[in-house]
Amino acid sequence: MIDVKNIREDFPALFELKDGRPIIYCDSACMSLKPKPVIQALMDYYTKYTACAGRSPHMYSRETTKRYEDAREKTANFINAKNSSEVVWTKNTTEALNLGSMILKLDGSEIIITTSESHNSNIVKWMFLENAGKIKLKVLDAGKTGICSLDALTEAVNECTPGKFLVSLAQVSNVTAGIIDVPAIAKIIHEREGIFQLDAAQSFPHMPIDVQKLDVDLMGVSMHKACGPSCGFLWGKYHILEKLHPLILGGETVSDVKIPNTIKMLPPPAKFEAGLQNYAGVIGAGAAIDYLDSIGMENLHQHEIALSRVMLDGLQEFGDALSFLGPSKAEERAALAAINLKGVNPHEVAILLDDMYNIFLRSGYHCTHAFHHSLNLDQGTLRPSWYLYNTEEEVKTFIDALREIMDTLS
Ligand SMILES: Cc1ncc(COP(=O)(O)O)c(C=O)c1O
């Protein structure tokens, strides 16, 4: 198990007071807090060697290049990628998944399969492309667990022409917290020569990820949900990255340009990283990887299961006054819950939790409008999401506060 007391000391934002009283932060599925080594890495970049990478010959630029590429190497090792060239820095998961979609021919013949609980970053683009006649979209029902059945997926895949489809799924849903069986799904997809793109925004921060064992083809991650600064990455099998078209073009993507119209593209990952980059963010991401590695992802995951258990036990006690989406066992879900408060507005509760109890969480659709509408949760849900720095006592305090608010409002 992890030493939460010591870990908490690493996160200065946990010790900020609001109205002279401590806070409870349970909005990590949106944005995680940052540990001191990450903050220090950002400070160092801005105070000691601010420069661009891979261009200028001076010492600051050499230092930036080294740390930027070190971060790529660390990330590749962390996810057991075959090579650091398989890691492409992006702004976030959204950009990574958009970049992944550039593997498509967009001639109207390809099918994209996703599920109803998909985050907007994994459904809006597909809807947009379908509206433009460039793809056909199949949205499978994820039910209340957020996990569509393997039979339904197999059936959908078998209806596709071999090699002419892409399946894009979240490993962990940000509303149901359900965890899908990625290797089993990869097998189904690859048997019919499809491409499997994984949205790992809610899994990468919380559990060990081994891309070779998962056997996906493309994967999007947001480092800001994993103790890092605002940035993310797309990981892809190298032969797929070689075929992938860039989303943005410009400086660093080419080895040479001549007039008339002659461009020589660089190989991945350089061909995707156009213009000056978020160097501080990437270097900070490297520090976040070191930090998570020092704790151990399996240890972190077990801690979150313990937090989840306390939350689920607490929520059960409300009986019919509320319901929550997703699997009922802590081992089968992530440490978050989208809670439907019967007859009570979740936004009102979120504001009261902030105002009266200094508990910070999120209410609304959590960028899964389609899923909330499909379940008639048109008011949205209340979502606490816990991370390595949260304690079981904090979860219990949240449950007690929620009970007091519900008693007052209902
Ligand atoms: C499951 C899932 N996918 C994708 C995203 C998009 O992440 P970002 O906004 O960092 O691009 C999120 C963000 O909450 C998410 O929860």
The ligand as a Tripos MOL2 file, in Angstrom:
@<TRIPOS>MOLECULE
LIG
   16    16     1     0     0
SMALL
NO_CHARGES

@<TRIPOS>ATOM
      1 C1        -12.4660    9.4120  -20.9300 C.3       1 LIG1
      2 C2        -11.9040   10.7250  -21.3720 C.ar      1 LIG1
      3 N1        -11.4640   10.8500  -22.6240 N.ar      1 LIG1
      4 C3        -10.9450   11.9850  -23.0870 C.ar      1 LIG1
      5 C4        -10.8570   13.0970  -22.2930 C.ar      1 LIG1
      6 C5        -10.3140   14.3560  -22.8720 C.3       1 LIG1
      7 O1         -9.1920   14.7810  -22.1720 O.3       1 LIG1
      8 P1         -8.5970   16.2190  -22.4760 P.3       1 LIG1
      9 O2         -9.6810   17.2020  -22.1930 O.co2     1 LIG1
     10 O3         -7.4520   16.3090  -21.5530 O.co2     1 LIG1
     11 O4         -8.2160   16.2120  -23.9040 O.co2     1 LIG1
     12 C6        -11.3050   13.0420  -20.9810 C.ar      1 LIG1
     13 C7        -11.2840   14.2230  -20.1140 C.2       1 LIG1
     14 O5        -11.9020   14.3170  -19.1110 O.2       1 LIG1
     15 C8        -11.8510   11.8220  -20.5040 C.ar      1 LIG1
     16 O6        -12.2960   11.7030  -19.2600 O.3       1 LIG1
@<TRIPOS>BOND
     1     1     2 1
     2     2     3 ar
     3     2    15 ar
     4     3     4 ar
     5     4     5 ar
     6     5     6 1
     7     5    12 ar
     8     6     7 1
     9     7     8 1
    10     8     9 2
    11     8    10 1
    12     8    11 1
    13    12    13 1
    14    12    15 ar
    15    13    14 2
    16    15    16 1
@<TRIPOS>SUBSTRUCTURE
     1 LIG1         1 GROUP 0 **** ****
